[in-house]
Amino acid sequence: DFKSDTLELVHPEKTIRMTQKEAELIHYFHTFQNRILKRDEILNTIWGDDDYFKGRSLDVFISRLRKYLSLDKKIVIENIHSIGFQMKFKEE
């Protein structure tokens, strides 16, 4: 569960306090779950620009979110080669 008012990602085993940017990014992925999101679309929406350095920052944030989400095997953020990313929710 994600609590946007407290910037927390809650799992029965652990609660993670996120930064504002991490929270914005996970909220964006959740809003468009199972949809392929283009890198430039994410960068322009969350960072307001899609320059090289913000792109590198996006990669760091994606890595962090994957680490946070690793507690729940039903949720993955996949790279879509040459396009962007997709958050998938798997059925058990």
N, CA, C and O atoms as a DFTB+ gen file, in Angstrom:
368 C
 N C O
     1  1       0.843      -1.186       0.000
     2  2       0.000       0.000       0.000
     3  2       0.882       1.240       0.000
     4  3       1.948       1.265       0.615
     5  1       0.418       2.265      -0.699
     6  2       1.135       3.534      -0.745
     7  2       0.276       4.600      -0.090
     8  3      -0.893       4.776      -0.435
     9  1       0.869       5.306       0.858
    10  2       0.165       6.396       1.537
    11  2       0.800       7.704       1.089
    12  3       1.880       8.067       1.557
    13  1       0.140       8.406       0.192
    14  2       0.719       9.630      -0.375
    15  2       0.823      10.756       0.642
    16  3       1.708      11.604       0.532
    17  1      -0.065      10.780       1.629
    18  2      -0.034      11.866       2.606
    19  2       1.152      11.771       3.560
    20  3       1.564      12.780       4.132
    21  1       1.713      10.554       3.742
    22  2       2.866      10.381       4.628
    23  2       4.116       9.937       3.877
    24  3       5.160       9.714       4.489
    25  1       4.018       9.808       2.564
    26  2       5.127       9.351       1.715
    27  2       5.633       7.978       2.149
    28  3       6.837       7.724       2.140
    29  1       4.718       7.104       2.523
    30  2       5.102       5.781       2.990
    31  2       4.618       4.683       2.058
    32  3       3.514       4.722       1.514
    33  1       5.494       3.705       1.902
    34  2       5.173       2.477       1.198
    35  2       5.089       1.416       2.288
    36  3       6.080       1.122       2.957
    37  1       3.897       0.841       2.464
    38  2       3.657      -0.046       3.600
    39  2       3.519      -1.490       3.130
    40  3       2.726      -1.799       2.240
    41  1       4.302      -2.358       3.742
    42  2       4.261      -3.796       3.501
    43  2       4.197      -4.441       4.888
    44  3       4.737      -3.877       5.840
    45  1       3.556      -5.601       5.032
    46  2       3.476      -6.216       6.355
    47  2       4.837      -6.387       7.054
    48  3       4.914      -6.350       8.282
    49  1       5.896      -6.570       6.273
    50  2       7.224      -6.774       6.851
    51  2       7.978      -5.473       7.121
    52  3       8.891      -5.443       7.946
    53  1       7.597      -4.397       6.427
    54  2       8.401      -3.177       6.518
    55  2       7.625      -1.973       5.984
    56  3       6.840      -2.094       5.043
    57  1       7.857      -0.812       6.598
    58  2       7.327       0.449       6.098
    59  2       8.504       1.305       5.656
    60  3       9.468       1.478       6.402
    61  1       8.424       1.837       4.448
    62  2       9.519       2.624       3.887
    63  2       9.052       4.057       3.693
    64  3       8.024       4.300       3.061
    65  1       9.799       4.997       4.230
    66  2       9.528       6.423       4.018
    67  2      10.280       6.838       2.753
    68  3      11.493       6.654       2.652
    69  1       9.555       7.393       1.801
    70  2      10.141       7.778       0.523
    71  2      10.356       9.286       0.451
    72  3       9.796      10.055       1.232
    73  1      11.186       9.683      -0.514
    74  2      11.342      11.102      -0.802
    75  2      10.131      11.561      -1.615
    76  3       9.359      10.741      -2.112
    77  1       9.978      12.853      -1.741
    78  2       8.869      13.401      -2.525
    79  2       8.934      12.911      -3.972
    80  3       7.910      12.537      -4.543
    81  1      10.127      12.910      -4.569
    82  2      10.288      12.475      -5.962
    83  2       9.959      10.997      -6.116
    84  3       9.300      10.608      -7.080
    85  1      10.414      10.166      -5.174
    86  2      10.092       8.738      -5.214
    87  2       8.580       8.537      -5.140
    88  3       8.019       7.718      -5.868
    89  1       7.934       9.281      -4.264
    90  2       6.484       9.176      -4.111
    91  2       5.757       9.614      -5.384
    92  3       4.792       8.974      -5.805
    93  1       6.221      10.700      -5.990
    94  2       5.608      11.157      -7.244
    95  2       5.767      10.108      -8.335
    96  3       4.842       9.853      -9.106
    97  1       6.943       9.504      -8.394
    98  2       7.214       8.511      -9.428
    99  2       6.372       7.251      -9.222
   100  3       5.788       6.741     -10.178
   101  1       6.303       6.750      -8.009
   102  2       5.515       5.534      -7.774
   103  2       4.026       5.812      -7.976
   104  3       3.294       4.947      -8.458
   105  1       3.579       7.005      -7.613
   106  2       2.183       7.376      -7.857
   107  2       1.897       7.412      -9.364
   108  3       0.850       6.946      -9.813
   109  1       2.831       7.964     -10.135
   110  2       2.672       8.028     -11.592
   111  2       2.592       6.621     -12.191
   112  3       1.725       6.336     -13.017
   113  1       3.513       5.742     -11.761
   114  2       3.474       4.364     -12.247
   115  2       2.163       3.687     -11.862
   116  3       1.565       2.982     -12.675
   117  1       1.724       3.894     -10.646
   118  2       0.488       3.262     -10.193
   119  2      -0.718       3.785     -10.978
   120  3      -1.619       3.018     -11.316
   121  1      -0.735       5.071     -11.263
   122  2      -1.832       5.672     -12.024
   123  2      -1.944       5.041     -13.410
   124  3      -3.041       4.845     -13.932
   125  1      -0.783       4.728     -13.996
   126  2      -0.760       4.158     -15.349
   127  2      -0.250       2.723     -15.329
   128  3       0.502       2.311     -16.212
   129  1      -0.664       1.963     -14.316
   130  2      -0.189       0.592     -14.183
   131  2      -0.480      -0.239     -15.420
   132  3      -1.510      -0.083     -16.075
   133  1       0.449      -1.118     -15.716
   134  2       0.417      -2.032     -16.866
   135  2       0.527      -1.315     -18.209
   136  3       0.430      -1.959     -19.253
   137  1       0.726      -0.016     -18.206
   138  2       0.910       0.739     -19.442
   139  2       2.398       1.020     -19.628
   140  3       3.096       1.304     -18.655
   141  1       2.888       0.945     -20.852
   142  2       4.279       1.292     -21.126
   143  2       4.404       2.810     -21.089
   144  3       3.712       3.522     -21.817
   145  1       5.303       3.295     -20.224
   146  2       5.534       4.730     -20.081
   147  2       6.876       5.092     -20.705
   148  3       7.909       4.516     -20.363
   149  1       6.847       6.038     -21.610
   150  2       8.076       6.472     -22.281
   151  2       8.939       7.273     -21.322
   152  3       8.431       8.018     -20.483
   153  1      10.259       7.112     -21.457
   154  2      11.207       7.833     -20.599
   155  2      10.949       9.332     -20.632
   156  3      10.864       9.973     -19.585
   157  1      10.824       9.897     -21.845
   158  2      10.645      11.347     -21.940
   159  2       9.330      11.802     -21.317
   160  3       9.251      12.904     -20.774
   161  1       8.315      10.976     -21.389
   162  2       7.014      11.271     -20.765
   163  2       7.158      11.337     -19.243
   164  3       6.647      12.254     -18.600
   165  1       7.860      10.353     -18.677
   166  2       8.082      10.325     -17.225
   167  2       8.905      11.541     -16.805
   168  3       8.558      12.231     -15.847
   169  1       9.990      11.797     -17.523
   170  2      10.877      12.906     -17.169
   171  2      10.165      14.247     -17.248
   172  3      10.306      15.078     -16.350
   173  1       9.412      14.461     -18.297
   174  2       8.700      15.737     -18.441
   175  2       7.613      15.905     -17.382
   176  3       7.383      17.013     -16.898
   177  1       6.948      14.817     -17.025
   178  2       5.886      14.894     -16.026
   179  2       6.431      15.079     -14.615
   180  3       5.941      15.927     -13.869
   181  1       7.433      14.299     -14.244
   182  2       7.937      14.309     -12.868
   183  2       9.027      15.359     -12.660
   184  3       9.032      16.049     -11.641
   185  1       9.953      15.487     -13.616
   186  2      11.070      16.421     -13.462
   187  2      10.886      17.729     -14.231
   188  3      11.594      18.704     -13.978
   189  1       9.937      17.753     -15.168
   190  2       9.697      18.973     -15.935
   191  2      10.677      19.192     -17.067
   192  3      10.684      20.257     -17.685
   193  1      11.512      18.190     -17.349
   194  2      12.544      18.298     -18.384
   195  2      13.023      16.883     -18.689
   196  3      12.866      15.985     -17.862
   197  1      13.602      16.678     -19.862
   198  2      14.098      15.330     -20.178
   199  2      15.563      15.345     -20.610
   200  3      15.950      14.625     -21.531
   201  1      16.378      16.169     -19.941
   202  2      17.796      16.220     -20.315
   203  2      18.540      14.982     -19.801
   204  3      17.989      14.186     -19.040
   205  1      19.784      14.835     -20.223
   206  2      20.593      13.662     -19.924
   207  2      20.713      13.415     -18.419
   208  3      20.537      12.287     -17.959
   209  1      21.010      14.458     -17.659
   210  2      21.252      14.290     -16.228
   211  2      19.984      13.894     -15.472
   212  3      20.047      13.113     -14.522
   213  1      18.870      14.411     -15.875
   214  2      17.608      14.006     -15.256
   215  2      17.275      12.559     -15.644
   216  3      16.663      11.826     -14.868
   217  1      17.682      12.162     -16.846
   218  2      17.504      10.774     -17.274
   219  2      18.303       9.814     -16.415
   220  3      17.828       8.730     -16.076
   221  1      19.518      10.211     -16.064
   222  2      20.353       9.381     -15.178
   223  2      19.712       9.320     -13.793
   224  3      19.718       8.277     -13.139
   225  1      19.164      10.443     -13.358
   226  2      18.482      10.498     -12.064
   227  2      17.271       9.555     -12.061
   228  3      17.023       8.860     -11.075
   229  1      16.529       9.537     -13.157
   230  2      15.383       8.632     -13.277
   231  2      15.834       7.188     -13.086
   232  3      15.169       6.419     -12.391
   233  1      16.949       6.814     -13.691
   234  2      17.447       5.443     -13.559
   235  2      17.751       5.100     -12.100
   236  3      17.469       3.989     -11.653
   237  1      18.321       6.046     -11.362
   238  2      18.609       5.834      -9.939
   239  2      17.301       5.656      -9.162
   240  3      17.196       4.771      -8.312
   241  1      16.321       6.488      -9.453
   242  2      15.036       6.389      -8.763
   243  2      14.329       5.070      -9.079
   244  3      13.716       4.468      -8.197
   245  1      14.410       4.625     -10.316
   246  2      13.810       3.338     -10.697
   247  2      14.481       2.207      -9.910
   248  3      13.805       1.300      -9.425
   249  1      15.795       2.263      -9.787
   250  2      16.522       1.241      -9.013
   251  2      16.057       1.225      -7.562
   252  3      15.843       0.160      -6.983
   253  1      15.904       2.403      -6.982
   254  2      15.430       2.481      -5.593
   255  2      14.030       1.905      -5.450
   256  3      13.757       1.140      -4.526
   257  1      13.133       2.280      -6.380
   258  2      11.760       1.768      -6.306
   259  2      11.734       0.254      -6.450
   260  3      10.972      -0.424      -5.759
   261  1      12.562      -0.282      -7.346
   262  2      12.621      -1.741      -7.494
   263  2      13.058      -2.392      -6.180
   264  3      12.527      -3.430      -5.786
   265  1      14.017      -1.779      -5.517
   266  2      14.477      -2.310      -4.236
   267  2      13.341      -2.282      -3.213
   268  3      13.115      -3.264      -2.506
   269  1      12.632      -1.163      -3.138
   270  2      11.511      -1.037      -2.209
   271  2      10.426      -2.070      -2.500
   272  3       9.867      -2.683      -1.591
   273  1      10.144      -2.246      -3.791
   274  2       9.057      -3.138      -4.199
   275  2       9.445      -4.609      -4.172
   276  3       8.583      -5.472      -4.339
   277  1      10.715      -4.913      -3.966
   278  2      11.175      -6.305      -3.992
   279  2      10.531      -7.155      -2.896
   280  3      10.537      -8.383      -2.988
   281  1       9.983      -6.526      -1.873
   282  2       9.285      -7.272      -0.823
   283  2       7.989      -7.903      -1.331
   284  3       7.510      -8.890      -0.772
   285  1       7.435      -7.337      -2.376
   286  2       6.179      -7.832      -2.936
   287  2       6.445      -8.368      -4.342
   288  3       6.607      -7.597      -5.288
   289  1       6.488      -9.674      -4.469
   290  2       6.836     -10.329      -5.747
   291  2       5.767     -10.144      -6.825
   292  3       5.988     -10.503      -7.981
   293  1       4.612      -9.586      -6.456
   294  2       3.543      -9.382      -7.432
   295  2       3.716      -8.096      -8.233
   296  3       3.027      -7.888      -9.232
   297  1       4.645      -7.220      -7.793
   298  2       4.826      -5.932      -8.460
   299  2       6.240      -5.849      -9.029
   300  3       7.216      -6.068      -8.311
   301  1       6.348      -5.535     -10.312
   302  2       7.659      -5.354     -10.943
   303  2       7.631      -4.115     -11.832
   304  3       6.596      -3.750     -12.390
   305  1       8.792      -3.483     -11.948
   306  2       8.971      -2.404     -12.921
   307  2       9.942      -2.940     -13.956
   308  3      11.110      -3.189     -13.657
   309  1       9.453      -3.116     -15.167
   310  2      10.266      -3.687     -16.238
   311  2      10.783      -2.599     -17.169
   312  3      10.111      -1.601     -17.429
   313  1      12.005      -2.823     -17.667
   314  2      12.534      -1.974     -18.739
   315  2      11.901      -2.426     -20.044
   316  3      11.810      -3.624     -20.313
   317  1      11.472      -1.490     -20.836
   318  2      11.005      -1.778     -22.186
   319  2      12.048      -1.148     -23.103
   320  3      12.097       0.071     -23.263
   321  1      12.873      -1.993     -23.697
   322  2      14.047      -1.553     -24.453
   323  2      13.734      -0.415     -25.435
   324  3      12.808      -0.498     -26.242
   325  1      14.527       0.628     -25.336
   326  2      14.461       1.808     -26.213
   327  2      13.163       2.612     -26.089
   328  3      12.918       3.514     -26.889
   329  1      12.339       2.296     -25.103
   330  2      11.078       3.027     -24.944
   331  2      10.967       3.627     -23.545
   332  3      10.902       4.846     -23.392
   333  1      10.945       2.773     -22.530
   334  2      10.761       3.269     -21.169
   335  2      10.568       2.161     -20.174
   336  3      11.369       1.229     -20.106
   337  1       9.503       2.257     -19.394
   338  2       9.267       1.324     -18.298
   339  2       7.788       0.956     -18.204
   340  3       6.911       1.654     -18.713
   341  1       7.550      -0.169     -17.533
   342  2       6.182      -0.609     -17.308
   343  2       6.099      -1.241     -15.920
   344  3       6.868      -2.146     -15.597
   345  1       5.157      -0.757     -15.097
   346  2       4.901      -1.378     -13.798
   347  2       3.816      -2.410     -14.012
   348  3       2.720      -2.097     -14.476
   349  1       4.143      -3.662     -13.662
   350  2       3.186      -4.751     -13.834
   351  2       2.792      -5.316     -12.483
   352  3       3.593      -5.391     -11.552
   353  1       1.538      -5.709     -12.409
   354  2       1.007      -6.365     -11.230
   355  2       0.654      -7.790     -11.634
   356  3      -0.265      -8.018     -12.420
   357  1       1.396      -8.740     -11.086
   358  2       1.219     -10.137     -11.450
   359  2       0.173     -10.791     -10.560
   360  3       0.068     -10.476      -9.375
   361  1      -0.588     -11.691     -11.131
   362  2      -1.551     -12.486     -10.378
   363  2      -0.814     -13.666      -9.759
   364  3       0.119     -14.202     -10.357
   365  1      -1.227     -14.068      -8.571
   366  2      -0.601     -15.238      -7.940
   367  2      -1.317     -16.494      -8.315
   368  3      -0.931     -17.578      -7.877
